[in-house]
């Protein structure tokens, strides 16, 4: 609502300036006409009405037209014309401009209003695909940010969705290969399949398979969707299924590390073995832990030298920055570092806020310093598994480089 009001105020100011410009042009021509009694500039007065018709309202255009005719009549009365035909032509041009200009302005305003209505409908349709994430759901605080690579669209091929369940929350973050309306349509199919699978209370791995099957019916050859599915329960248990998507980041206090996906799957929609044997990663969060899910628009932006921006710098203090300011801070750093962000970008930040009812014994601090690596590294046994099969692990945030990126990670638009 506030954005619409501000845009309306800006348009009104621009219209005021163009109205003044049309009056100024009219005044300049009339003044030049008075200063040179030997040459009549009546024909030039037609410039002002047409200038107004391209930028002003029909009423203001009519004002400029009336003033043009007034000045033109005065000019013809003060200039003695030898040729009656010349005078008639000049009068005809001026009167035609004065009559047509308000009509042109009226047609232009009508088209602009129809375009605004269509734009509003398109915006509503896009927002229906990417519904806002609630600030609090289940055991977590949530925040999201989205930037489309296309200036003409609110959303592109990146997607996210959150569904609250009886056990906690489930979320999906994904990236469709390509851009434009086809990518938006694919994103809508993926989110609908995710919500449908979650509402049917399927296990998370089954939800991933359900999305894969639904997408295969809509995608053409070589199209696919990378995605990460996650479920956070009330006890802090986090389950993750990754299908060719960048691994989420775990922030615990001052330490930010990238979760290691030990059972990655190919993206959704590609021929694969996703229908069988899909495994999930498991870990247990501490109260205050934050997980950042992101698309490759964050990791693959390039600086002025053509190199990838450093992901570690972008997310350096996401665990300690005020929660409501984290994503704004990340985006500010990204735009300061990147020459241009050419890909869609989606960010979802989750903070587990409910203490674990039965804390597991911790043999040492949650975040340790690996002296051999010279950087902070969380040890695998510091992340407690809430199901049999061993805890999830982390790896240090990689320094961004061309060689560190897998072909699968650099594909979607």
Secondary structure as the mmCIF struct_conf table of DSSP 4:
data_model
#
loop_
_struct_conf.conf_type_id
_struct_conf.id
_struct_conf.beg_label_comp_id
_struct_conf.beg_label_asym_id
_struct_conf.beg_label_seq_id
_struct_conf.end_label_comp_id
_struct_conf.end_label_asym_id
_struct_conf.end_label_seq_id
HELX_RH_AL_P HELX_RH_AL_P1 UNK A 2 UNK A 35
TURN_TY1_P TURN_TY1_P1 UNK A 37 UNK A 38
BEND BEND1 UNK A 39 UNK A 39
TURN_TY1_P TURN_TY1_P2 UNK A 42 UNK A 42
HELX_RH_3T_P HELX_RH_3T_P1 UNK A 43 UNK A 45
HELX_RH_AL_P HELX_RH_AL_P2 UNK A 46 UNK A 55
BEND BEND2 UNK A 56 UNK A 56
HELX_RH_AL_P HELX_RH_AL_P3 UNK A 58 UNK A 78
BEND BEND3 UNK A 79 UNK A 79
BEND BEND4 UNK A 82 UNK A 82
HELX_RH_AL_P HELX_RH_AL_P4 UNK A 84 UNK A 129
BEND BEND5 UNK A 130 UNK A 130
HELX_LH_PP_P HELX_LH_PP_P1 UNK A 131 UNK A 134
BEND BEND6 UNK A 135 UNK A 135
STRN STRN1 UNK A 136 UNK A 137
TURN_TY1_P TURN_TY1_P3 UNK A 138 UNK A 139
STRN STRN2 UNK A 140 UNK A 147
BEND BEND7 UNK A 149 UNK A 150
TURN_TY1_P TURN_TY1_P4 UNK A 151 UNK A 152
BEND BEND8 UNK A 154 UNK A 154
BEND BEND9 UNK A 157 UNK A 157
STRN STRN3 UNK A 158 UNK A 164
BEND BEND10 UNK A 166 UNK A 167
STRN STRN4 UNK A 168 UNK A 176
BEND BEND11 UNK A 177 UNK A 178
HELX_RH_AL_P HELX_RH_AL_P5 UNK A 180 UNK A 199
TURN_TY1_P TURN_TY1_P5 UNK A 200 UNK A 201
HELX_RH_AL_P HELX_RH_AL_P6 UNK A 204 UNK A 216
TURN_TY1_P TURN_TY1_P6 UNK A 217 UNK A 218
TURN_TY1_P TURN_TY1_P7 UNK A 221 UNK A 222
STRN STRN5 UNK A 225 UNK A 233
TURN_TY1_P TURN_TY1_P8 UNK A 234 UNK A 235
BEND BEND12 UNK A 236 UNK A 236
STRN STRN6 UNK A 237 UNK A 243
STRN STRN7 UNK A 244 UNK A 244
HELX_LH_PP_P HELX_LH_PP_P2 UNK A 246 UNK A 248
STRN STRN8 UNK A 249 UNK A 252
TURN_TY1_P TURN_TY1_P9 UNK A 253 UNK A 254
STRN STRN9 UNK A 255 UNK A 260
TURN_TY1_P TURN_TY1_P10 UNK A 262 UNK A 263
STRN STRN10 UNK A 265 UNK A 265
HELX_LH_PP_P HELX_LH_PP_P3 UNK A 266 UNK A 267
STRN STRN11 UNK A 268 UNK A 268
TURN_TY1_P TURN_TY1_P11 UNK A 269 UNK A 269
BEND BEND13 UNK A 270 UNK A 273
TURN_TY1_P TURN_TY1_P12 UNK A 274 UNK A 275
BEND BEND14 UNK A 276 UNK A 276
STRN STRN12 UNK A 281 UNK A 284
HELX_LH_PP_P HELX_LH_PP_P4 UNK A 285 UNK A 286
TURN_TY1_P TURN_TY1_P13 UNK A 287 UNK A 288
STRN STRN13 UNK A 290 UNK A 294
HELX_RH_AL_P HELX_RH_AL_P7 UNK A 296 UNK A 299
BEND BEND15 UNK A 300 UNK A 300
STRN STRN14 UNK A 302 UNK A 302
TURN_TY1_P TURN_TY1_P14 UNK A 304 UNK A 305
BEND BEND16 UNK A 306 UNK A 306
HELX_LH_PP_P HELX_LH_PP_P5 UNK A 307 UNK A 307
STRN STRN15 UNK A 308 UNK A 308
HELX_LH_PP_P HELX_LH_PP_P6 UNK A 309 UNK A 310
HELX_RH_AL_P HELX_RH_AL_P8 UNK A 311 UNK A 314
TURN_TY1_P TURN_TY1_P15 UNK A 315 UNK A 320
BEND BEND17 UNK A 321 UNK A 321
HELX_RH_3T_P HELX_RH_3T_P2 UNK A 323 UNK A 325
HELX_RH_AL_P HELX_RH_AL_P9 UNK A 326 UNK A 337
BEND BEND18 UNK A 339 UNK A 339
STRN STRN16 UNK A 340 UNK A 340
BEND BEND19 UNK A 343 UNK A 343
STRN STRN17 UNK A 345 UNK A 352
BEND BEND20 UNK A 354 UNK A 354
HELX_LH_PP_P HELX_LH_PP_P7 UNK A 355 UNK A 356
BEND BEND21 UNK A 357 UNK A 358
HELX_LH_PP_P HELX_LH_PP_P8 UNK A 359 UNK A 361
BEND BEND22 UNK A 363 UNK A 364
BEND BEND23 UNK A 366 UNK A 367
STRN STRN18 UNK A 368 UNK A 370
TURN_TY1_P TURN_TY1_P16 UNK A 371 UNK A 374
STRN STRN19 UNK A 375 UNK A 377
HELX_RH_3T_P HELX_RH_3T_P3 UNK A 380 UNK A 382
BEND BEND24 UNK A 383 UNK A 383
BEND BEND25 UNK A 386 UNK A 389
STRN STRN20 UNK A 393 UNK A 395
HELX_LH_PP_P HELX_LH_PP_P9 UNK A 396 UNK A 400
BEND BEND26 UNK A 402 UNK A 402
TURN_TY1_P TURN_TY1_P17 UNK A 403 UNK A 404
HELX_RH_3T_P HELX_RH_3T_P4 UNK A 407 UNK A 410
#
